[in-house]
Amino acid sequence: MLSLMRKHAGSWLIKLALGAIVIVFIFWGVGSYRAQRENRVAVVNGAVISLDEYRAVYDQLIQQYREQFGDSLDENLIKTLGLKKKALDELIDRELLLQEANRLGLRVTKEELARAIQQVPAFQRNGHFDQMQYERILAYNRMSPETYEARKAQALIMERIQALILSCIKVSDAEALETFKWREKQVSFKYVLFKPSSYQDVKPTPEEVKTYFSKNKERYEIPPKVKVRYVTFPFKEFESKANISEEEISQYFELNKEQYATPKKVRAQHILFKVPQDAKQEVIDSVRKKALKVLKEARAGADFATLARKYSDDPGSKKKGGDLGFFTRDRMVKPFSDAAFALAPGKISEPVRTRFGWHLIKVTAVQEAKEPVLAEVSDKIRRKLVKDAARTLAYDRANEIYDACYAAGRIDSVAEAYKLNVHETPFFARTESVPGIAMTEEFARTAFDLEENEISEPLELSDGYYILEKIDQKPSTIPELKAVENRVRKDLIRDRQQELASNDAEDFLNCLKAGEEFEKEAGKRKLKVKTTDFFKRFGPIPGIGFEQELINAAFSLTPSKPLADTVIKGNEGYYVICLKERKAPEEKEFEANKSEIKSRLMLQKRQECMEQWLAGLRRHSDISIEKHFLE
């Protein structure tokens, strides 16, 4: 059954843009996973979350992020995004939601279910629900109407309980104002930076290097290594075996027309009159008057491109006469797009205000929205369906070979019988790259989890499926000092430099705490005092960059307590900081942005509320996760 499920999950049919269908399908699967498999990754109050369920959700997450990041989605990004944990958390949260909804007795009536299904765009033709379309799409996805409707009802129940939980959340004007003040407040500070790299006189003796090594041997431990043989099933090699009919292309096109429609585009020139984000109203008005003068010239017949080269503050388009090329509505900030898309070709807008300043916009051409034509996108659809089908074929072949390898107890004899190439790695550590392997971390994790001579199940990586057999391993060892002496010496020098910089920073800070003036004490020590420009809580520090501990410390300073209590370690070294000035935002700026602030705060509060509510459910639930599952 797993093979069947993975086969259909990998096919293009399951990847249709069906909105709620895909959600229902992915999160509850085809048939009852829990009854089909005994293997599990977690248990939530007695309800089992199976490995198959997890894989379905994880695969869907990978697909979503691959569409967003493309080839940039490598193993490091997957790890950074925490997609493995995210997939499991989604399953646990959904199980908790359903259990709580059941406890509260939440139900969905037949009428409510029917209305929800009829509103799914994929089931509609010409804006109306189409029963034949509905049945055909479900049939393509190997799902009966009864199964889909039962799961859609569960999805609606989940939506209902979430709405119930979040219905009491409100955001007052006072709350929004407080948030605005907190977010928009600005500070500047003066500081002295103690850079470890400036301490160049550190020259450790051979005896000191030896002592340092003996105290830190674990730093230089050579990790355990393994060697594996493996066979591969690259997706590319199965593309030639994927037979996609014209009917399948046509069906996919009909179900996904909106993906291939060409949205309306305009081509425009603009002249930007920049306004600082913290500008006072008189400055904003003054810049607008300048824009109006230039507008008068433009409408009197002056060449717009010449005016843009002369007046525009946009370095990206100024030299091109303000030309921005063609763009869709979502490519520009809303006020700019609204104005541009409302203009006829040749017309020039009144000054338009955005967060960048005032704009004069001239539309030079318009490309109207265009409905897609199958003939124009047929090749593109075919390539997509071929790739999806190839993944399915590769998976089926990998499972067939795995069954044979499992029965034989080894890879090489099976590979010879099936005329497959067998590859063998050199010894590699868990964190080392493996020649020829795209997603080394997943490959290494699987290899290290195997017992000697054990064969892995098919492992899906970015370029295909792999079956591994561990053939040898080496335990971890501590090298002789001679083999790592240069590295040890560099580490010792670095640690000494860090210590010296930290000590000098602490000594300087202690003198300031004792009452010495910042600039005066720095002058005595021949230290350079620098001052930052104003910056906000969520922006970079001018001249320094994003240093979260520094930012946190700076915003904790007050006129009555301007000196930071501690030395702050940053990327460049050790900082001693003192408040220079604080600047509060003007309340009239709040009034202009109140609606947006309240919407953002509402979204944040809803998210926090949901997270806290689920955390409460987790605390009072019996949840067990299989040992080492997420390692």
Secondary structure, DSSP 8 states (H G I E B T S, - for coil): -HHHHHHHHHSGGGGS--THHHHHHHHH-SS-HHHH---EEEEETTEEEEHHHHHHHHHHHHHHHHHHHGGG--HHHHHHHTHHHHHHHHHHHHHHHHHHHHHHT----HHHHHHHHHT-GGGEETTEE-HHHHHHHHHHTT--HHHHHHHHHHHHHHHHHHHHHHTT----HHHHHHHHHHHH-EEEEEEEEE-GGG-TT----HHHHHHHHHHSGGGG-B--EEEEEEEEEEHHHHGGG----HHHHHHHHHHTHHHH-B--EEEEEEEEEE--TT--HHHHHHHHHHHHHHHHHHHTT--HHHHHHHH---HHHHTTTTEEEEEEGGGS-HHHHHHHHHS-TT-B---EEETTEEEEEEEEEEE--B---HHHHHHHHHHHHHHHHHHHHHHHHHHHHHHHHHHHT-SHHHHHHHT---EE---EETTS--TT-SSHHHHHHHHHHS-TT-B---EEETTEEEEEEEEEEE--B---HHHHHHHHHHHHHHHHHHHHHHHHHHHHHHHHHTT--HHHHHHHTT---EE---EETTS-BTTTB--HHHHHHHHH-BTTB-B-SS-EE-SSSEEEEEEEEEE---HHHHHHHHHHHHHHHHHHHHHHHHHHHHHHHHHTS-EEE-TTTT-
